[in-house]
Amino acid sequence: MLEVLSPSTRKKDMVLKLKKYCNAGVREYWLVDPKKKLLYMYDFEHGKEDVYSLDGKLGLAIYQGEIFIDLGKFEKFFLEREIQRSRKTVRFSTEDGQEVMKVEEDSLSYLSKQQGGYTVEDFFRLPYDRWAELIDGTFYEMEKPYGEHEELAVDILTQIYPQVKVYGDGVFTFRTCLQLDCNDKTMMLPDFMILCDKKKWNNRVIYGAPDFVLEILSPSTRKKDLNLKHRKYLNAGVREYWIVDPKEKRLITYDFENGENVASYPFTEVVGLSIYDKQIIVDLNELAEIIEG
């Protein structure tokens, strides 16, 4: 398990979540501290803990140190974000275009822009704990995935990843940035993506349309996912789009590659991905168990 600390989650991640993960049987827990440029490593399985600076490589204890993470990439990313930060007022929109809030961040001077005028540069200047998407120059406030939403995403990842791995394709979850239109006006954060052409992945963002996108609906994103994102994914060349609707306990699928065929499935079905000729499947019964549990 890995968490990145932010001012709003620091105490929770370092105290509450630490205790919960330990008691629940998590074998290893990493905490990345962008402010102090440190990594806190808790090896619950062997009763060890340590602190590392964000340089060099560190092996995962659960794999006896044979799988390594390059900590220098964390430091480089946080350094870029720090350099780009400035004092700013960012206006966010609801799905119907109404302005709902402002965010101010202390640093250098920065001029506020009108909705429609924001760029990818502005996106990367957002505070660490701010969760938003940039679509056609407009910021849309998002709820950070947690609870049921995150459980559903993890379950889908667990089901799909081993199957996709056989094909050598890339699987990415909600923490991956998608520069969908290959311009500086849109940066999206889908819940789940599959990328067959790994040349589109540059270790920071996916540049261009992924082959498969899945979104999990929430009250704050429902209209955007069903309408605005549907149009964006279709026009950008995404081959297949799935929408998980926890409220209605249904999956909506769009096969853009074969004429935007749409289908709807209750959480009692086993559904195959069209881009893999239905050879890769997801058992929706598992999603039902999460919601009902």
KEPABA-397847 format. One record per residue: x, y, z of N, C-alpha, C in turn; residue in three letters. Coordinates in steps of 0.1 Angstrom, whole numbers, padded with zeros to 4 digits, always signed. Example, Ala and Ser with C-alpha at 12.3 -4.5 7.8 and 13.67 -1.06 7.14 Angstrom:
+0132-0057+0078+0123-0045+0078+0132-0033+0078ALA +0128-0022+0071+0137-0011+0071+0129+0000+0079SER 
END
This chain:
+0009-0012+0000+0000+0000+0000+0009+0012+0000MET +0005+0022-0008+0013+0035-0009+0004+0047-0008LEU +0007+0057+0000+0000+0069+0001+0009+0081-0001GLU +0005+0091-0007+0012+0104-0008+0006+0114+0001VAL +0014+0119+0011+0009+0128+0021+0005+0142+0015LEU -0005+0148+0020-0009+0161+0017-0013+0168+0030SER -0014+0181+0031-0018+0188+0043-0031+0183+0049PRO -0040+0180+0040-0054+0176+0045-0054+0161+0050SER -0045+0153+0045-0045+0139+0049-0034+0134+0057THR -0024+0143+0061-0012+0139+0067-0014+0131+0080ARG -0022+0137+0089-0025+0130+0102-0032+0117+0100LYS -0042+0117+0091-0049+0105+0088-0040+0093+0083LYS -0032+0097+0073-0023+0087+0067-0013+0082+0076ASP -0007+0090+0085+0004+0087+0093+0000+0080+0106MET -0013+0082+0110-0018+0077+0123-0029+0067+0121VAL -0040+0072+0116-0052+0064+0115-0051+0052+0105LEU -0046+0056+0092-0045+0046+0082-0033+0036+0086LYS -0023+0041+0091-0012+0033+0096-0017+0022+0105LEU -0025+0025+0115-0030+0016+0124-0040+0006+0117LYS -0049+0011+0108-0058+0003+0102-0052-0007+0093LYS -0042-0003+0085-0035-0012+0076-0028-0023+0083TYR -0021-0019+0094-0014-0029+0102-0023-0039+0108CYS -0035-0035+0114-0044-0044+0120-0051-0053+0110ASN -0053-0047+0097-0060-0055+0087-0052-0065+0080ALA -0039-0065+0083-0030-0075+0077-0023-0071+0065GLY -0023-0058+0062-0014-0053+0051+0000-0056+0054VAL +0008-0062+0044+0021-0066+0047+0031-0055+0047ARG +0029-0045+0038+0039-0034+0037+0032-0021+0034GLU +0036-0010+0039+0030+0003+0038+0040+0014+0035TYR +0039+0021+0024+0049+0032+0021+0041+0045+0022TRP +0048+0055+0028+0042+0069+0028+0052+0078+0022LEU +0048+0085+0011+0057+0095+0005+0054+0109+0010VAL +0064+0116+0015+0062+0129+0021+0068+0140+0011ASP +0060+0146+0003+0065+0156-0007+0072+0168+0000PRO +0067+0172+0011+0072+0184+0018+0086+0182+0023LYS +0088+0170+0030+0101+0167+0036+0110+0159+0026LYS +0105+0155+0015+0112+0147+0005+0117+0134+0012LYS +0108+0127+0018+0111+0115+0025+0101+0104+0022LEU +0106+0092+0024+0097+0080+0023+0097+0072+0036LEU +0085+0070+0042+0084+0062+0054+0080+0048+0050TYR +0088+0038+0054+0085+0024+0050+0082+0016+0062MET +0070+0010+0062+0066+0001+0073+0065-0013+0068TYR +0073-0022+0073+0073-0036+0069+0066-0043+0081ASP +0053-0043+0080+0045-0049+0091+0048-0064+0092PHE +0051-0071+0081+0053-0085+0081+0065-0089+0090GLU +0075-0081+0090+0087-0084+0098+0090-0074+0109HIS +0079-0066+0112+0081-0057+0123+0091-0046+0122GLY +0094-0042+0110+0104-0032+0107+0098-0019+0102LYS +0105-0008+0104+0101+0005+0098+0114+0013+0096GLU +0114+0022+0086+0126+0030+0083+0122+0042+0075ASP +0131+0052+0074+0128+0064+0067+0140+0066+0056VAL +0136+0069+0044+0145+0071+0033+0144+0084+0026TYR +0155+0090+0022+0154+0102+0013+0150+0098-0001SER +0144+0107-0008+0139+0104-0022+0151+0104-0032LEU +0160+0095-0030+0170+0093-0040+0174+0078-0040ASP +0180+0073-0051+0183+0059-0052+0171+0051-0054GLY +0173+0038-0053+0162+0028-0054+0160+0020-0041LYS +0148+0016-0039+0144+0009-0027+0136-0003-0031LEU +0139-0015-0026+0132-0027-0029+0120-0029-0020GLY +0110-0036-0025+0098-0039-0017+0101-0051-0008LEU +0098-0050+0005+0101-0060+0014+0093-0073+0011ALA +0081-0071+0006+0072-0083+0004+0078-0092-0008ILE +0087-0086-0016+0093-0093-0026+0108-0095-0024TYR +0112-0095-0011+0126-0097-0006+0135-0087-0013GLN +0130-0075-0016+0139-0065-0022+0142-0067-0037GLY +0136-0077-0043+0139-0080-0057+0131-0071-0067GLU +0121-0065-0062+0114-0055-0071+0117-0041-0065ILE +0122-0032-0074+0127-0019-0069+0118-0008-0074PHE +0118+0002-0066+0111+0015-0070+0122+0026-0070ILE +0122+0034-0081+0132+0045-0082+0126+0057-0075ASP +0132+0059-0063+0127+0070-0054+0130+0084-0061LEU +0141+0084-0069+0145+0097-0075+0134+0102-0084GLY +0125+0094-0089+0114+0099-0098+0104+0106-0090LYS +0102+0102-0077+0093+0109-0068+0098+0123-0066PHE +0111+0124-0063+0117+0137-0060+0117+0146-0072GLU +0119+0141-0084+0119+0149-0096+0105+0154-0098LYS +0095+0146-0096+0081+0150-0099+0077+0161-0089PHE +0080+0159-0076+0076+0169-0066+0084+0182-0068PHE +0097+0181-0072+0104+0193-0075+0098+0201-0086LEU +0094+0194-0097+0087+0201-0108+0075+0208-0103GLU +0067+0201-0095+0055+0207-0090+0058+0220-0082ARG +0069+0219-0073+0072+0230-0065+0076+0242-0073GLU +0084+0239-0083+0089+0250-0092+0078+0257-0099ILE +0068+0250-0103+0057+0255-0111+0046+0262-0102GLN +0047+0260-0089+0036+0265-0080+0037+0281-0080ARG +0026+0287-0078+0026+0302-0078+0013+0305-0070SER +0012+0318-0066+0000+0322-0059-0011+0324-0070ARG -0022+0317-0068-0032+0317-0078-0046+0316-0072LYS -0055+0320-0080-0069+0318-0077-0075+0310-0089THR -0079+0297-0086-0084+0289-0096-0099+0287-0094VAL -0107+0289-0104-0121+0288-0104-0125+0274-0109ARG -0133+0267-0101-0138+0254-0105-0153+0254-0109PHE -0157+0245-0118-0170+0245-0123-0177+0232-0119SER -0190+0233-0117-0198+0221-0115-0202+0216-0129THR -0209+0205-0130-0212+0200-0143-0220+0209-0152GLU -0229+0217-0146-0237+0226-0154-0230+0239-0157ASP -0217+0240-0154-0210+0252-0157-0210+0263-0147GLY -0216+0261-0135-0217+0271-0125-0203+0271-0117GLN -0198+0283-0115-0186+0285-0107-0189+0282-0092GLU -0181+0274-0086-0185+0270-0072-0174+0274-0062VAL -0162+0275-0065-0152+0278-0055-0139+0283-0061MET -0131+0289-0052-0118+0294-0055-0107+0287-0046LYS -0095+0285-0052-0084+0280-0044-0073+0289-0045VAL -0067+0293-0033-0056+0302-0033-0043+0294-0028GLU -0032+0296-0035-0020+0289-0031-0009+0299-0030GLU -0002+0300-0019+0009+0310-0017+0022+0306-0024ASP +0028+0315-0030+0041+0314-0036+0044+0326-0044SER +0046+0325-0057+0049+0336-0066+0036+0342-0071LEU +0037+0353-0078+0025+0360-0083+0019+0352-0095SER +0006+0352-0096-0001+0344-0106-0014+0351-0109TYR -0017+0352-0122-0029+0359-0126-0041+0349-0128LEU -0052+0352-0122-0064+0343-0124-0069+0344-0138SER -0074+0333-0143-0079+0332-0157-0094+0330-0157LYS -0100+0332-0168-0114+0329-0170-0115+0314-0174GLN -0126+0308-0170-0129+0294-0174-0128+0293-0189GLN -0122+0283-0193-0119+0281-0208-0105+0285-0211GLY -0099+0292-0202-0085+0298-0205-0074+0291-0198GLY -0077+0281-0190-0067+0274-0183-0060+0263-0192TYR -0047+0260-0188-0039+0251-0196-0034+0240-0187THR -0027+0231-0194-0020+0219-0187-0010+0225-0176VAL -0004+0236-0179+0006+0242-0170-0002+0245-0157GLU -0014+0251-0158-0021+0254-0146-0025+0242-0139ASP -0029+0231-0146-0032+0218-0140-0021+0213-0131PHE -0009+0214-0136+0002+0208-0128+0006+0218-0116PHE +0000+0230-0116+0003+0239-0105-0007+0237-0093ARG -0017+0229-0095-0027+0227-0085-0021+0221-0072LEU -0026+0224-0060-0021+0218-0048-0022+0203-0048PRO -0014+0196-0041-0014+0182-0041-0027+0176-0037TYR -0034+0183-0028-0047+0177-0023-0059+0182-0031ASP -0057+0189-0042-0068+0193-0050-0070+0183-0061ARG -0082+0178-0063-0085+0168-0073-0095+0174-0083TRP -0090+0176-0095-0098+0183-0105-0093+0178-0119ALA -0102+0179-0129-0099+0176-0143-0100+0189-0151GLU -0091+0190-0161-0091+0202-0170-0097+0197-0183LEU -0108+0202-0187-0114+0198-0200-0117+0210-0208ILE -0111+0211-0220-0113+0223-0229-0110+0236-0221ASP -0100+0237-0213-0096+0249-0206-0104+0252-0194GLY -0113+0243-0190-0122+0246-0178-0119+0235-0167THR -0117+0240-0155-0115+0231-0144-0128+0225-0138PHE -0129+0212-0136-0140+0206-0130-0136+0199-0117TYR -0142+0204-0106-0139+0198-0093-0143+0184-0092GLU -0135+0175-0086-0138+0161-0084-0136+0157-0070MET -0143+0147-0066-0141+0141-0053-0129+0131-0054GLU -0119+0131-0045-0109+0122-0046-0114+0108-0043LYS -0110+0098-0052-0115+0084-0050-0113+0079-0036PRO -0123+0074-0029-0121+0069-0016-0133+0059-0013TYR -0132+0051-0003-0143+0043+0002-0147+0033-0009GLY -0160+0033-0012-0166+0024-0021-0160+0026-0035GLU -0159+0038-0039-0153+0042-0052-0140+0035-0055HIS -0131+0037-0045-0118+0032-0046-0118+0016-0046GLU -0126+0010-0037-0127-0004-0037-0132-0010-0050GLU -0141-0003-0057-0146-0008-0070-0134-0007-0080LEU -0127+0004-0080-0116+0005-0089-0105-0005-0087ALA -0102-0008-0074-0092-0018-0071-0096-0032-0075VAL -0109-0035-0073-0114-0048-0077-0113-0050-0092ASP -0117-0040-0099-0117-0041-0114-0102-0042-0119ILE -0093-0035-0112-0079-0036-0115-0074-0050-0113LEU -0078-0056-0101-0074-0069-0098-0079-0080-0107THR -0091-0078-0113-0096-0087-0122-0090-0086-0136GLN -0088-0074-0141-0083-0072-0154-0068-0073-0156ILE -0061-0068-0146-0046-0067-0148-0040-0080-0152TYR -0042-0091-0145-0035-0104-0149-0039-0108-0163PRO -0051-0105-0167-0055-0109-0181-0049-0100-0192GLN -0048-0087-0189-0042-0078-0199-0027-0080-0200VAL -0021-0084-0189-0006-0086-0188-0002-0096-0199LYS -0010-0106-0201-0007-0116-0211-0004-0110-0225VAL -0012-0099-0228-0011-0092-0241+0001-0082-0241TYR +0007-0079-0230+0018-0070-0229+0013-0055-0230GLY +0000-0053-0227-0005-0039-0228-0004-0033-0214ASP -0006-0020-0213-0004-0012-0201-0018-0010-0194GLY -0018-0011-0181-0030-0008-0173-0027+0003-0163VAL -0036+0013-0163-0034+0025-0155-0047+0028-0147PHE -0045+0032-0135-0056+0036-0126-0058+0051-0125THR -0067+0055-0115-0071+0069-0114-0060+0079-0111PHE -0048+0075-0107-0038+0084-0104-0029+0088-0117ARG -0033+0083-0128-0026+0086-0141-0033+0097-0149THR -0025+0107-0153-0030+0118-0160-0031+0115-0175CYS -0042+0119-0181-0045+0116-0195-0046+0129-0203LEU -0036+0132-0212-0036+0144-0220-0043+0140-0233GLN -0056+0139-0232-0065+0132-0242-0063+0138-0256LEU -0064+0151-0257-0065+0157-0271-0051+0161-0276ASP -0041+0157-0269-0027+0161-0273-0025+0176-0275CYS -0032+0184-0266-0031+0198-0266-0029+0203-0252ASN -0028+0216-0250-0026+0221-0236-0039+0225-0229ASP -0050+0221-0234-0063+0225-0228-0070+0214-0220LYS -0066+0202-0221-0073+0191-0215-0063+0181-0208THR -0066+0178-0195-0059+0168-0188-0069+0161-0179MET -0072+0148-0181-0082+0141-0175-0077+0130-0165MET -0085+0126-0156-0081+0115-0146-0091+0104-0146LEU -0091+0096-0156-0101+0084-0156-0098+0075-0145PRO -0108+0067-0141-0106+0058-0130-0098+0046-0135ASP -0098+0042-0147-0091+0030-0152-0089+0032-0167PHE -0077+0028-0172-0074+0028-0186-0066+0016-0190MET -0067+0012-0203-0058+0002-0209-0052+0009-0221ILE -0039+0007-0222-0031+0014-0233-0024+0003-0240LEU -0027+0001-0253-0020-0009-0261-0007-0004-0267CYS -0007+0009-0270+0005+0015-0276+0013+0022-0265ASP +0023+0016-0259+0030+0021-0248+0038+0033-0251LYS +0040+0036-0264+0047+0048-0268+0040+0061-0264LYS +0027+0060-0261+0019+0071-0256+0021+0074-0242LYS +0028+0066-0235+0031+0068-0220+0045+0073-0219TRP +0046+0085-0213+0059+0091-0211+0064+0092-0197ASN +0059+0084-0188+0062+0083-0174+0056+0095-0166ASN +0049+0104-0172+0042+0114-0165+0027+0115-0169ARG +0024+0114-0182+0011+0114-0187+0009+0104-0198VAL -0003+0100-0201-0006+0093-0213-0010+0104-0223ILE -0003+0104-0234-0005+0115-0244-0013+0109-0256TYR -0026+0112-0257-0034+0107-0267-0044+0097-0262GLY -0052+0092-0270-0064+0083-0266-0059+0070-0262ALA -0063+0065-0250-0060+0051-0246-0070+0042-0254PRO -0068+0029-0253-0077+0020-0261-0090+0018-0253ASP -0089+0018-0240-0101+0014-0231-0101+0024-0219PHE -0113+0029-0216-0114+0038-0205-0126+0033-0197VAL -0125+0033-0184-0136+0030-0175-0138+0041-0164LEU -0150+0046-0162-0153+0056-0152-0163+0050-0142GLU -0161+0053-0129-0171+0049-0119-0179+0062-0115ILE -0192+0061-0117-0200+0073-0114-0201+0076-0100LEU -0201+0089-0097-0204+0094-0083-0213+0106-0085SER -0220+0110-0074-0229+0122-0076-0223+0134-0082PRO -0211+0137-0079-0204+0149-0084-0200+0148-0099SER -0199+0136-0104-0193+0134-0118-0203+0127-0127THR -0215+0124-0122-0224+0116-0130-0227+0122-0144ARG -0231+0134-0144-0235+0141-0157-0223+0142-0166LYS -0212+0146-0160-0200+0148-0168-0195+0135-0174LYS -0195+0124-0167-0191+0111-0172-0200+0106-0183ASP -0213+0108-0181-0223+0103-0191-0224+0111-0203LEU -0221+0124-0203-0223+0133-0214-0209+0138-0219ASN -0203+0147-0212-0191+0154-0216-0180+0145-0219LEU -0177+0136-0210-0166+0126-0212-0169+0116-0223LYS -0181+0112-0224-0185+0103-0234-0182+0109-0248HIS -0185+0122-0250-0183+0129-0262-0167+0130-0265ARG -0160+0134-0254-0146+0136-0255-0139+0123-0259LYS -0142+0112-0252-0136+0099-0255-0139+0094-0269TYR -0151+0096-0273-0156+0092-0287-0148+0099-0297LEU -0147+0113-0296-0141+0121-0306-0125+0119-0306ASN -0120+0115-0295-0105+0114-0294-0100+0101-0299ALA -0109+0091-0301-0105+0078-0307-0104+0067-0297GLY -0109+0069-0285-0110+0058-0275-0118+0046-0282VAL -0113+0034-0281-0120+0023-0288-0132+0018-0280ARG -0131+0018-0266-0142+0012-0258-0143+0020-0245GLU -0155+0023-0240-0157+0031-0228-0168+0024-0220TYR -0164+0021-0207-0173+0015-0198-0176+0025-0186TRP -0189+0025-0182-0193+0033-0171-0199+0024-0160ILE -0193+0024-0148-0199+0016-0137-0208+0026-0129VAL -0220+0021-0127-0230+0029-0120-0234+0022-0107ASP -0227+0026-0096-0229+0019-0083-0244+0021-0078PRO -0249+0033-0081-0263+0036-0076-0273+0026-0082LYS -0272+0024-0095-0282+0016-0102-0277+0001-0103GLU -0265-0001-0098-0259-0015-0099-0259-0020-0114LYS -0253-0012-0122-0253-0015-0137-0240-0011-0143ARG -0237-0018-0154-0225-0014-0162-0230-0010-0176LEU -0226+0002-0180-0230+0006-0194-0217+0006-0202ILE -0218-0001-0214-0206-0002-0222-0208+0005-0236THR -0198+0011-0241-0198+0017-0254-0187+0011-0263TYR -0190+0005-0273-0180-0001-0282-0179+0009-0294ASP -0171+0019-0292-0169+0030-0302-0163+0024-0315PHE -0154+0014-0314-0147+0009-0325-0157+0002-0335GLU -0168-0003-0330-0178-0009-0339-0191-0002-0339ASN -0190+0011-0341-0202+0019-0343-0209+0024-0331GLY -0202+0026-0320-0208+0031-0307-0219+0022-0302GLU -0217+0009-0304-0227+0000-0298-0228+0002-0283ASN -0240+0003-0278-0242+0005-0263-0249-0007-0258VAL -0245-0011-0245-0252-0022-0239-0252-0019-0224ALA -0261-0025-0217-0263-0023-0202-0264-0036-0195SER -0256-0038-0184-0256-0051-0177-0258-0049-0162TYR -0267-0057-0156-0268-0057-0142-0256-0063-0135PRO -0254-0060-0122-0243-0066-0115-0245-0081-0111PHE -0250-0088-0121-0251-0102-0120-0245-0109-0132THR -0239-0102-0140-0234-0107-0153-0218-0108-0153GLU -0213-0115-0162-0199-0115-0165-0197-0109-0179VAL -0189-0099-0180-0189-0091-0193-0175-0091-0198VAL -0174-0092-0211-0161-0093-0218-0157-0079-0225GLY -0145-0076-0226-0140-0064-0233-0140-0066-0248LEU -0147-0057-0255-0148-0059-0270-0134-0058-0276SER -0125-0049-0271-0112-0047-0278-0104-0060-0277ILE -0107-0069-0268-0101-0082-0268-0110-0093-0272TYR -0119-0090-0280-0129-0100-0285-0135-0108-0274ASP -0138-0101-0263-0145-0108-0251-0137-0118-0244LYS -0124-0119-0247-0115-0129-0241-0111-0124-0227GLN -0111-0111-0224-0108-0106-0211-0122-0102-0205ILE -0124-0108-0193-0137-0106-0187-0137-0100-0173ILE -0148-0094-0169-0150-0088-0156-0163-0094-0150VAL -0161-0100-0138-0173-0105-0131-0180-0094-0123ASP -0191-0089-0127-0198-0078-0120-0204-0082-0107LEU -0205-0095-0104-0210-0100-0091-0200-0095-0080ASN -0188-0094-0083-0178-0089-0073-0181-0075-0070GLU -0185-0067-0079-0188-0053-0077-0201-0052-0068LEU -0210-0061-0070-0223-0061-0062-0219-0064-0048ALA -0210-0073-0046-0206-0077-0032-0200-0065-0025GLU -0192-0057-0032-0186-0045-0025-0197-0035-0021ILE -0206-0033-0030-0217-0023-0027-0226-0028-0016ILE -0229-0041-0016-0239-0046-0006-0232-0049+0007GLU -0218-0051+0007-0211-0054+0019-0209-0042+0028GLY 
END
